Amino acid sequence: MSFSEYIKNHKAIPHIATDIINTPSGDIIATNVQTAINELDTEKVPYIGGTGNVDIGDFELRAQTLEADVVTGTAPLTIASTTKVTNLNADLLDGLHDTGYTKTTAGQTINATTSAEVTTAMSLLASAPSLLGNIEVAFAAGTYADAITIPSLIGNGYSLTLSGGTTTNVSTAATGGTAGDVNTQSTVVKAAAGWTVNAYRGQWLKFTSGALNGFIRQINSNTADTITLIGGFFSSAPQNNDTFIVYANSASITGKISFSHSTSDLNFVNLDIGELIGKMATVKLTECKQTVSGYVNYEIDLCDIRYYRSYILVTADASGLWMVTTDVVFYSCHIRGFSTTPVAQWGMLLQGGGITIIRCGTVIENHGWGIWSQIGGSSNCNSGSEDDSSQNPNATNSIIKNNGTGILAQKGGHAQVDLTVFSGNTTDKTAEAASYSWIE
């Protein structure tokens, strides 16, 4: 009796596997099964109720869906071939999402949604310390509480960027404003806006139409209908119906960020951060908010740091930025104490021969000492221009206001004041002559 006749006589295709195995002639090997199936022409024979392994030899096994119900701990597939599987789309690779891998070609981005994914990305960077392309770690909206250690990296001309997104809080059209000048700050007016006073302080305003389209400025303060900006003055005043948005950063890193001997450029963009610690690195912060409390950054040493349109808030009765043997430039930044009444804190303490340059309308306000230079620390306050001249084609003098003492130089510290506006300070500037400190 042929296999086809056996099946047709038994009329029991659902139990064919059991029937075949139990036939008097013994086990049926795969080649016999294939021959029998071929005899059935287009009929399909399911294998149901198997009690042992099945080997179909050199033939293909096809199905619409393959499902393994083995529990975790046993591999559901065992593959002998190393040939690439075309169109295989898997959720994990070696147990990791794509955020767990460092990509090495130019323009690549690693998306991070949790502190654990950030830690994994940094660990993988450390295992391959030569950058082969520009790498960006993009932080999704949220708070990242774990400390972040950025490994020492050989740049090869490339950079590592940590970036966050933004949240738009205002989208509207101006009814007017002022261009500002070298001594006064620009403003944007929206009649009857009804804004909460200083709700947008430390955020950013970007024009989206009109002659000022594309210009970005940090917000110094706001009233119910007027926003005062930090940065170079405009060539023309904002006009009626010029549209703009006000936005804030959506990702916050509350854990300490440390780096060491990084020879690549390290960039922070649109992130809220806290303490930075590191040595021998070139660091750039653009539109970042740094909240500092108690001797923050004092372990930054031998670095070249540049802040662009960033907001540094010194909280509580704490001290602010402490820079040692580090060159720092602030472009269009706001370094503000937490209180409108100066308390016993400094905005920045400069020591050890580093040079700090304050320019492009940077505002330092509400500190016991706005700038405190000592032990060879040096500051230079002037108007100047930003590296990105498209954002600040017109330089504005830096502003030191509403501090106990605007600039204090002692113990061999010194400061150079060029085209700087002093306003509302109890004392604008003072130098300790006995220790060869000076301000000019």
Residue pairs with C-beta under 8 A, 6 or more apart in sequence:
1 9
2 36
2 39
3 32
3 33
3 35
3 36
3 39
4 36
4 39
4 40
6 19
6 23
7 13
7 16
7 36
7 40
7 45
10 16
10 19
12 19
13 45
13 46
14 46
14 48
15 48
15 49
16 45
16 46
16 47
16 48
17 47
17 48
17 49
17 50
18 49
20 28
20 33
21 27
21 28
21 51
28 36
30 54
30 55
30 56
30 57
30 59
31 57
33 56
34 56
34 57
34 59
37 43
37 45
47 54
68 76
68 77
70 76
91 97
93 101
96 120
97 117
98 110
98 111
99 110
99 111
99 112
99 113
99 117
99 120
99 121
100 117
100 120
100 121
100 124
101 110
101 124
102 110
102 121
102 124
102 125
102 128
102 135
103 109
103 110
103 133
103 135
104 128
104 131
104 132
104 133
104 135
105 132
105 133
106 133
106 134
106 158
107 133
107 134
108 133
108 134
108 135
108 136
109 135
109 136
109 137
109 138
110 121
110 135
110 136
110 137
110 138
111 138
111 140
112 118
112 121
112 137
112 138
112 139
112 140
113 140
113 142
114 144
115 144
115 145
115 146
115 255
116 146
118 137
118 139
118 144
118 146
118 148
119 146
119 148
121 137
122 148
122 149
122 150
122 151
125 135
125 150
125 151
125 153
125 160
126 151
126 152
129 151
129 152
129 153
129 154
130 153
130 154
130 156
131 153
131 154
131 155
131 156
131 158
131 159
131 160
131 264
132 156
132 158
133 158
134 158
134 159
134 160
134 161
135 158
135 159
135 160
135 161
136 160
136 161
136 162
136 163
137 160
137 161
137 162
137 163
138 163
138 164
138 165
139 162
139 163
139 164
139 165
139 251
139 253
139 271
140 165
140 251
141 164
141 165
141 167
141 250
141 251
142 250
142 251
142 252
143 251
143 252
143 254
144 251
144 252
144 253
144 254
144 255
145 254
145 255
146 255
147 255
147 256
147 257
147 258
148 253
148 255
148 256
148 257
148 258
149 258
149 259
150 160
150 257
150 258
150 259
150 262
150 266
150 278
151 262
152 259
152 260
152 261
152 262
152 263
153 160
153 262
153 263
153 264
154 263
154 264
155 262
155 263
155 264
155 265
156 264
158 264
158 265
159 264
159 265
159 266
159 267
160 262
160 264
160 265
160 266
160 267
161 266
161 267
161 268
161 269
162 266
162 267
162 268
162 269
162 271
163 267
163 268
163 269
163 270
163 271
164 249
164 250
164 251
164 252
164 269
164 270
164 271
164 272
165 249
165 250
165 251
165 270
166 204
166 247
166 248
166 249
166 250
166 270
167 247
167 248
167 249
167 250
168 245
168 246
168 247
169 200
169 203
169 246
169 247
169 248
170 195
170 200
170 244
170 245
170 246
171 243
171 244
171 245
171 246
172 190
172 193
172 243
172 244
173 190
173 240
173 241
173 242
173 243
173 244
174 188
174 189
174 190
174 238
174 239
174 240
174 241
174 242
174 243
174 244
175 189
175 190
175 191
175 240
176 189
176 191
176 237
176 238
176 239
176 240
177 186
177 187
177 188
177 189
177 226
177 237
177 238
178 184
178 186
178 187
178 237
178 238
179 186
179 233
179 234
179 235
179 236
179 237
180 186
180 187
180 229
180 233
180 234
180 396
181 233
181 396
182 233
182 383
182 394
182 395
182 396
182 397
182 419
183 396
183 397
183 421
184 233
185 220
185 228
185 229
185 230
185 233
185 361
185 396
185 399
186 217
186 228
186 229
186 231
186 233
186 234
186 238
187 226
187 227
187 228
187 229
187 238
188 205
188 226
188 227
188 229
188 238
188 244
189 225
189 226
189 227
189 238
190 225
190 226
190 227
191 225
192 225
193 224
193 225
194 224
194 225
195 222
195 223
195 224
195 225
196 224
197 222
197 223
197 224
198 221
198 222
199 222
200 219
200 222
200 227
200 246
201 219
201 220
201 221
201 222
202 218
202 219
202 289
202 311
202 313
202 334
202 336
203 218
203 219
203 246
203 247
203 248
203 311
204 216
204 217
204 218
204 219
204 246
204 247
204 248
204 287
204 309
205 216
205 217
205 218
205 219
205 227
205 229
205 244
205 245
205 246
206 214
206 215
206 216
206 244
206 245
206 247
207 213
207 214
207 215
207 238
207 242
207 243
207 244
208 243
208 244
208 245
209 241
209 242
209 243
210 238
210 239
210 241
210 242
210 243
211 235
211 236
211 239
211 242
212 234
212 236
212 238
212 242
214 390
215 234
215 391
216 287
216 309
216 391
217 229
217 230
217 231
217 309
217 332
218 229
218 230
218 231
218 287
218 309
218 310
218 311
218 332
218 333
218 334
219 227
219 228
219 229
219 230
219 246
220 228
220 229
220 230
220 334
220 363
221 227
221 228
222 228
227 246
230 309
230 332
230 333
230 334
230 361
230 362
230 363
231 309
231 332
231 360
231 361
231 391
231 392
231 396
232 332
232 360
232 361
232 385
232 386
232 391
232 392
232 393
232 394
232 395
232 396
233 361
233 394
233 396
234 394
235 393
235 394
238 244
248 289
249 270
249 271
249 272
249 287
249 288
249 289
250 270
251 270
251 271
251 272
252 271
252 272
252 273
253 271
253 272
253 273
253 274
254 274
255 274
256 274
256 275
256 277
257 273
257 274
257 275
257 276
257 277
258 276
258 277
258 278
259 266
259 276
259 277
259 278
259 279
259 281
259 283
260 278
260 279
260 280
260 281
261 279
261 280
261 281
262 278
262 280
262 281
262 282
263 280
263 281
265 282
265 284
266 281
266 282
266 283
266 284
267 283
267 284
267 285
267 286
268 283
268 284
268 285
268 286
268 288
269 285
269 286
269 287
269 288
270 286
270 287
270 288
271 288
271 289
272 288
272 289
272 290
272 291
273 285
273 288
273 289
273 290
273 291
274 290
274 291
274 292
274 293
274 296
275 292
275 296
275 297
276 283
276 290
276 296
276 297
276 300
277 297
277 299
277 300
278 299
278 300
278 301
278 303
279 300
279 301
279 302
279 303
280 301
280 302
280 303
281 303
281 304
282 303
282 304
282 305
283 303
283 304
283 305
283 306
284 305
284 306
284 308
285 305
285 306
285 307
285 308
285 310
286 308
286 309
286 310
287 308
287 309
287 310
288 307
288 310
288 311
289 310
289 311
289 312
289 313
290 296
290 310
290 311
290 312
290 313
291 313
291 315
292 312
292 313
292 314
292 315
292 318
292 320
292 321
293 314
293 315
293 316
293 318
294 318
294 319
295 319
295 322
296 319
296 320
296 321
296 322
297 321
297 322
297 323
298 322
298 323
298 324
298 349
299 324
300 323
300 324
300 326
301 324
301 325
301 326
301 352
302 325
302 326
303 326
303 327
304 326
304 327
305 323
305 326
305 327
305 328
305 329
306 328
306 329
306 331
306 387
307 328
307 329
307 330
307 331
307 333
308 331
308 332
308 333
308 386
308 387
308 388
309 331
309 332
309 333
309 391
310 330
310 333
310 334
311 333
311 334
311 336
312 320
312 321
312 333
312 334
312 335
312 336
312 347
313 336
313 338
314 320
314 335
314 336
314 337
314 338
314 345
314 347
314 367
315 338
316 338
317 343
317 344
317 345
318 345
319 345
319 346
319 349
320 335
320 337
320 345
320 346
320 347
320 348
320 349
320 367
321 335
321 347
321 348
321 349
322 348
322 349
322 351
323 348
323 349
323 350
323 351
323 354
323 356
323 377
324 351
324 352
324 354
325 351
325 352
325 353
325 354
326 354
327 354
327 355
327 356
328 354
328 355
328 356
328 357
329 356
329 357
329 359
330 356
330 357
330 358
330 359
330 360
330 362
331 359
331 360
331 362
331 386
331 387
331 392
332 360
332 361
332 362
332 386
332 391
332 392
333 362
333 363
334 362
334 363
334 365
335 347
335 348
335 362
335 363
335 364
335 365
335 367
335 370
336 347
336 363
336 364
336 365
336 366
337 343
337 345
337 347
337 365
337 366
337 367
337 368
337 403
338 366
339 366
340 366
340 402
341 366
342 366
342 367
342 368
342 402
342 403
342 404
342 426
343 367
343 368
344 368
345 367
345 368
345 369
346 367
346 368
346 369
346 370
346 371
346 372
347 364
347 367
347 369
347 370
347 371
347 403
348 356
348 364
348 370
348 371
348 372
349 372
349 374
349 377
350 356
350 371
350 372
350 373
350 374
350 377
350 378
350 379
350 413
351 374
351 375
351 376
351 377
351 413
352 375
352 376
352 377
353 376
353 377
353 378
354 377
354 378
355 378
355 379
355 380
356 371
356 377
356 378
356 379
356 380
357 379
357 380
357 381
357 382
357 384
358 364
358 371
358 379
358 380
358 381
358 382
358 398
358 420
359 381
359 382
359 383
359 384
359 385
359 386
359 395
359 398
360 383
360 384
360 385
360 386
360 392
360 395
360 396
360 398
361 383
361 392
361 395
361 396
361 397
361 398
361 399
362 398
362 399
363 398
363 399
363 400
363 401
364 370
364 371
364 398
364 399
364 400
364 401
364 403
364 406
365 399
365 400
365 401
365 402
365 403
366 402
366 403
367 403
367 404
368 403
368 404
368 405
369 403
369 404
369 405
369 407
369 408
370 400
370 403
370 405
370 406
370 407
370 425
371 379
371 381
371 400
371 406
371 407
371 408
371 415
372 408
372 410
372 413
373 379
373 407
373 408
373 409
373 410
373 413
373 414
373 415
373 437
374 409
374 410
374 411
374 412
374 413
374 437
375 411
375 412
375 413
376 412
376 413
377 413
377 414
378 413
378 414
378 415
378 416
379 407
379 415
379 416
380 415
380 416
380 418
381 398
381 400
381 407
381 415
381 416
381 417
381 418
381 420
382 397
382 398
382 416
382 417
382 418
382 419
382 420
383 395
383 396
383 397
383 398
383 418
383 419
384 395
385 392
385 393
385 395
386 392
397 419
397 420
397 421
398 419
398 420
398 421
399 420
399 421
399 423
400 406
400 407
400 420
400 421
400 422
400 423
400 425
400 428
401 421
401 422
401 423
401 424
401 425
402 423
402 424
402 425
403 424
403 425
403 426
404 425
404 426
404 427
405 425
405 426
405 427
405 428
405 429
405 430
406 422
406 425
406 427
406 428
406 429
407 415
407 417
407 428
407 429
407 430
407 439
408 429
408 430
408 431
409 415
409 429
409 430
409 431
409 432
409 437
409 438
409 439
410 431
410 432
410 435
410 437
411 432
411 435
411 437
412 435
412 436
412 437
413 437
414 431
414 437
414 438
414 439
414 440
415 429
415 431
415 438
415 439
415 440
416 439
416 440
417 429
417 439
417 440
422 428
422 429
429 439
430 439
431 437
431 438
431 439
